[in-house]
Amino acid sequence: MSNSEQIALLTHRVSTWNKWRARNNRLQIDISEADLSGAVLLEADLSKANLKGINLSKAVLIRAYLSGSNLTNANLSGANLSAAIANCAYFNDADLSKANLILINLSESYLIGTDLSETNLTGAIMSGADLIKAKLKGSNMSESYLSMADLSGADLSGANLSESYAIGANFSGADLTRANLSGTNFSKANFSNATLKDTKLREADLTGTNLIGADFTGATLKGANLIGAKMIGANLSKTNISRTNLSGVGLIEVNLTSANLNGADLIGADLSRSDLSYANFSNAKLIWADLSGAILTGANFDGATLQGAVMPDGTTHS
């Protein structure tokens, strides 16, 4: 069957198309570069198909099967792919901006450089997906699954990732400015050299994360769990880290100027050579903390517990 005949069959009736595919499951499907904008392809079986450069803008692909398909450079802007099965598919450099991707399965898929700006990815499964340098600005990714996904260098500015699961995900060098990451599980994730300015991380799980060189200027980390996190050289100036668990965390050479650490748990934390100027440590627990070489100009320690802490001059607080 020629490409044009395949397109005619698909657009005529999806149920007939699916039956034909079931009978001819070894036949290579190639409808690359086709213009199917606005097409209604509900539950269509397009798995393992060549869909390179196809135009599916504003198409309806609810519960469609796209597993293993090649959609490189495809136009899916404004399309509805809610609950579609698209695992192990190729979306590199595709346009999915403003698409409806609620509950889509994109696990182990390739979305390198893909435009996903302002998309709805609520509840989407993206575990193990390759999203290097993807454009996710303003997207809604709440309650999504991103464990072990690679989002290095991605633009996630203004995105909503609240209440998601991103265990072991890679966000190195990503832009998360003004993103909402509250309540998300980021344990063992990599945020090295990422930008998290004015980001919301309330009650987030950041245990064992790599935050080396990350910029948290103005971020809110109230109630977050940072046990075992690596934060050497991070910028935490003007952040709200009140009532956060930082016990035993390495905060060496960190910028904490004007940060709010009211009531924070810093038992055994290493703050050596950090700039703590004008930071608020009121009611914080700094038992056995290391403040050697730290700058404390204007810092507030009212009500703080400092027993056993090593002070900037090397003496131990009684």
C-alpha positions as CSV (number, residue, x, y, z in Angstrom):
1,M,0.0,0.0,0.0
2,S,1.4,3.4,-1.0
3,N,1.9,6.3,1.4
4,S,-1.1,8.2,0.0
5,E,-3.3,5.1,0.3
6,Q,-2.2,4.6,4.0
7,I,-3.2,8.3,4.7
8,A,-6.5,7.8,3.0
9,L,-7.3,4.7,5.0
10,L,-6.2,6.3,8.3
11,T,-8.3,9.4,7.8
12,H,-11.4,7.6,6.5
13,R,-12.0,5.5,9.6
14,V,-9.7,4.8,12.5
15,S,-11.3,1.5,13.4
16,T,-10.8,0.2,9.8
17,W,-7.2,1.4,10.0
18,N,-6.5,-0.4,13.3
19,K,-7.9,-3.7,12.0
20,W,-5.8,-3.4,8.8
21,R,-2.7,-2.8,10.9
22,A,-3.5,-5.8,13.1
23,R,-3.5,-8.0,9.9
24,N,-0.4,-6.3,8.5
25,N,1.7,-5.8,11.6
26,R,5.0,-6.3,9.8
27,L,4.3,-3.6,7.2
28,Q,6.3,-0.4,7.5
29,I,4.1,2.6,8.0
30,D,5.4,5.7,6.4
31,I,3.3,8.9,6.4
32,S,6.1,11.3,7.0
33,E,5.6,14.9,5.9
34,A,1.8,14.4,5.6
35,D,-0.6,17.2,6.5
36,L,-3.1,15.8,9.0
37,S,-3.7,19.0,10.9
38,G,-6.9,18.9,12.8
39,A,-7.5,15.2,12.0
40,V,-9.5,13.1,14.5
41,L,-7.4,10.0,15.1
42,L,-8.9,8.8,18.4
43,E,-7.1,5.6,19.6
44,A,-5.3,5.2,16.2
45,D,-2.5,2.7,16.1
46,L,0.5,4.6,14.8
47,S,3.1,2.6,16.7
48,K,6.5,2.1,15.1
49,A,5.5,4.4,12.3
50,N,7.6,6.9,10.3
51,L,6.0,10.2,11.1
52,K,8.9,12.5,10.5
53,G,7.9,16.1,9.8
54,I,4.2,15.2,9.9
55,N,1.7,18.0,10.6
56,L,-0.6,17.0,13.4
57,S,-1.3,20.4,14.8
58,K,-4.6,20.6,16.6
59,A,-5.2,16.9,15.8
60,V,-7.1,14.7,18.2
61,L,-4.9,11.7,19.2
62,I,-6.6,10.8,22.6
63,R,-5.4,7.3,23.7
64,A,-3.5,6.9,20.4
65,Y,-0.6,4.4,20.2
66,L,2.7,6.0,19.2
67,S,5.1,3.6,20.9
68,G,8.4,3.4,19.0
69,S,7.3,5.9,16.4
70,N,9.6,8.5,14.8
71,L,8.1,12.0,15.1
72,T,11.3,14.0,14.7
73,N,10.5,17.6,13.5
74,A,6.8,16.8,13.7
75,N,4.2,19.6,14.3
76,L,1.9,18.6,17.1
77,S,1.2,22.1,18.5
78,G,-2.2,22.4,20.1
79,A,-2.8,18.7,19.6
80,N,-4.7,16.5,22.1
81,L,-2.6,13.5,23.0
82,S,-4.1,12.9,26.5
83,A,-3.6,9.3,27.7
84,A,-1.7,8.4,24.5
85,I,0.9,5.6,24.7
86,A,4.1,7.1,23.3
87,N,6.9,5.3,25.2
88,C,10.2,4.8,23.4
89,A,9.1,7.3,20.7
90,Y,11.3,10.0,19.0
91,F,10.1,13.6,19.3
92,N,13.4,15.3,18.8
93,D,13.0,18.9,17.7
94,A,9.2,18.4,17.4
95,D,6.7,21.2,18.2
96,L,4.3,20.2,21.0
97,S,3.7,23.7,22.3
98,K,0.3,24.2,24.0
99,A,-0.6,20.5,23.4
100,N,-2.8,18.5,25.8
101,L,-0.5,15.7,27.1
102,I,-2.4,14.8,30.3
103,L,-1.6,11.3,31.4
104,I,0.5,10.6,28.3
105,N,3.1,7.9,28.6
106,L,6.5,9.2,27.3
107,S,8.7,6.9,29.3
108,E,12.1,6.2,27.7
109,S,11.2,8.6,24.8
110,Y,13.5,11.1,23.2
111,L,12.5,14.7,23.3
112,I,15.8,16.5,22.8
113,G,15.3,20.1,21.9
114,T,11.5,19.5,21.7
115,D,9.2,22.5,22.2
116,L,6.8,21.6,25.1
117,S,6.2,25.2,26.2
118,E,2.8,25.8,27.8
119,T,1.8,22.2,27.4
120,N,-0.4,20.3,29.9
121,L,1.6,17.3,31.2
122,T,-0.4,16.7,34.3
123,G,0.1,13.1,35.5
124,A,2.4,12.4,32.5
125,I,4.8,9.5,32.7
126,M,8.2,10.6,31.6
127,S,10.4,8.2,33.5
128,G,13.8,7.7,31.8
129,A,12.9,10.2,29.1
130,D,15.6,12.2,27.3
131,L,14.6,15.9,27.6
132,I,18.0,17.5,27.1
133,K,17.5,21.2,26.2
134,A,13.8,20.7,25.9
135,K,11.6,23.9,26.0
136,L,9.2,23.5,28.9
137,K,8.6,27.1,29.8
138,G,5.2,27.6,31.5
139,S,4.2,24.0,31.2
140,N,2.0,22.2,33.8
141,M,3.8,19.1,34.9
142,S,2.1,18.6,38.3
143,E,1.8,15.1,39.6
144,S,4.0,13.8,36.7
145,Y,6.6,11.1,36.8
146,L,10.2,12.1,35.9
147,S,12.3,9.6,37.8
148,M,15.7,9.1,36.0
149,A,14.7,11.5,33.2
150,D,17.4,13.8,31.7
151,L,16.4,17.5,31.7
152,S,19.9,18.9,31.6
153,G,20.0,22.3,30.0
154,A,16.2,22.4,29.7
155,D,14.1,25.6,30.0
156,L,11.6,25.0,32.8
157,S,11.1,28.6,33.7
158,G,7.7,29.2,35.2
159,A,6.8,25.5,34.9
160,N,4.7,23.7,37.5
161,L,6.2,20.5,38.8
162,S,4.5,20.4,42.1
163,E,3.7,17.0,43.8
164,S,5.7,15.1,41.1
165,Y,8.2,12.3,41.3
166,A,11.7,13.1,40.0
167,I,13.9,10.7,41.8
168,G,17.4,10.6,40.3
169,A,16.4,13.0,37.5
170,N,19.1,15.2,35.9
171,F,18.4,19.0,36.0
172,S,22.0,20.1,35.6
173,G,22.3,23.5,34.0
174,A,18.5,23.7,33.7
175,D,16.6,27.0,34.0
176,L,13.9,26.6,36.7
177,T,13.4,30.3,37.4
178,R,10.1,31.0,39.1
179,A,9.1,27.3,38.8
180,N,6.8,25.6,41.3
181,L,8.5,22.5,42.7
182,S,6.7,22.3,46.0
183,G,6.0,18.9,47.4
184,T,8.0,17.1,44.8
185,N,10.3,14.1,45.5
186,F,13.7,15.1,44.0
187,S,15.8,12.6,46.1
188,K,19.2,11.9,44.5
189,A,18.4,14.3,41.6
190,N,21.2,16.4,40.0
191,F,20.7,20.2,40.1
192,S,24.4,21.2,39.7
193,N,24.8,24.7,38.2
194,A,21.0,24.9,37.7
195,T,19.2,28.3,38.0
196,L,16.4,28.2,40.6
197,K,15.9,31.9,41.2
198,D,12.5,32.7,43.0
199,T,11.6,29.0,42.7
200,K,9.1,27.5,45.1
201,L,10.4,24.3,46.8
202,R,8.1,24.2,49.9
203,E,8.1,20.7,51.5
204,A,10.2,19.3,48.6
205,D,12.3,16.2,49.2
206,L,15.9,17.1,48.2
207,T,17.6,14.3,50.2
208,G,20.9,13.3,48.6
209,T,20.6,15.8,45.8
210,N,23.5,17.4,44.0
211,L,23.1,21.2,44.4
212,I,26.7,22.2,43.8
213,G,26.9,25.6,42.2
214,A,23.1,26.0,41.9
215,D,21.6,29.5,42.1
216,F,18.6,29.6,44.6
217,T,18.5,33.4,44.9
218,G,15.1,34.4,46.3
219,A,13.8,30.8,46.4
220,T,11.5,29.4,49.0
221,L,12.6,26.1,50.6
222,K,10.5,26.3,53.7
223,G,10.0,22.8,55.2
224,A,12.2,21.1,52.5
225,N,14.3,18.1,53.4
226,L,17.9,18.6,52.4
227,I,19.6,15.8,54.4
228,G,22.6,14.5,52.5
229,A,22.4,17.2,49.9
230,K,25.7,18.6,48.4
231,M,25.5,22.3,48.3
232,I,29.2,23.5,47.9
233,G,29.4,26.9,46.2
234,A,25.6,27.3,45.9
235,N,24.0,30.7,46.0
236,L,21.2,30.8,48.6
237,S,21.1,34.6,49.2
238,K,17.7,36.0,50.2
239,T,16.2,32.4,50.3
240,N,13.5,31.3,52.7
241,I,14.9,28.1,54.3
242,S,12.9,28.5,57.6
243,R,12.1,25.2,59.4
244,T,14.1,23.2,56.8
245,N,16.0,20.1,57.6
246,L,19.7,20.8,56.8
247,S,21.2,18.5,59.5
248,G,24.7,17.3,58.5
249,V,24.5,19.1,55.1
250,G,27.7,20.4,53.6
251,L,27.2,24.2,53.0
252,I,30.8,25.0,52.4
253,E,31.5,28.4,50.7
254,V,27.8,28.9,50.2
255,N,26.3,32.4,49.8
256,L,23.5,32.7,52.5
257,T,23.5,36.5,52.7
258,S,20.1,37.8,54.0
259,A,18.7,34.2,54.0
260,N,15.9,33.3,56.4
261,L,16.9,30.1,58.4
262,N,14.5,30.7,61.2
263,G,13.9,27.4,63.1
264,A,16.0,25.5,60.6
265,D,17.7,22.2,61.7
266,L,21.5,22.7,61.1
267,I,22.7,20.1,63.5
268,G,26.2,19.0,62.4
269,A,26.0,21.1,59.2
270,D,29.2,22.4,57.7
271,L,29.0,26.1,57.0
272,S,32.7,26.7,56.9
273,R,33.9,29.7,54.8
274,S,30.3,30.6,53.9
275,D,29.0,34.1,53.8
276,L,26.2,34.4,56.4
277,S,26.0,38.2,56.4
278,Y,22.6,39.4,57.7
279,A,21.2,35.9,57.6
280,N,18.4,35.1,60.1
281,F,19.3,32.0,62.3
282,S,16.7,32.8,65.0
283,N,15.6,29.6,66.9
284,A,17.8,27.5,64.5
285,K,19.5,24.4,65.8
286,L,23.3,24.8,65.1
287,I,24.5,22.1,67.6
288,W,28.0,20.8,66.4
289,A,27.7,23.0,63.3
290,D,31.0,24.1,61.7
291,L,31.1,27.9,61.2
292,S,34.9,28.1,60.9
293,G,36.0,30.9,58.6
294,A,32.3,32.0,58.0
295,I,31.3,35.7,57.7
296,L,28.7,36.5,60.3
297,T,28.3,40.3,59.8
298,G,24.8,41.3,60.9
299,A,23.6,37.7,61.3
300,N,20.8,37.1,63.8
301,F,21.2,34.2,66.2
302,D,18.5,35.1,68.7
303,G,17.2,31.9,70.3
304,A,19.6,29.7,68.3
305,T,21.1,26.7,69.9
306,L,24.9,26.7,69.3
307,Q,26.2,24.2,71.8
308,G,29.4,22.5,70.4
309,A,29.4,24.7,67.3
310,V,32.8,25.7,65.9
311,M,32.8,29.5,65.6
312,P,34.5,31.5,62.8
313,D,37.7,32.0,65.0
314,G,38.0,28.3,65.6
315,T,36.7,28.3,69.1
316,T,34.0,25.9,70.2
317,H,30.8,27.4,71.6
318,S,30.0,26.2,75.1
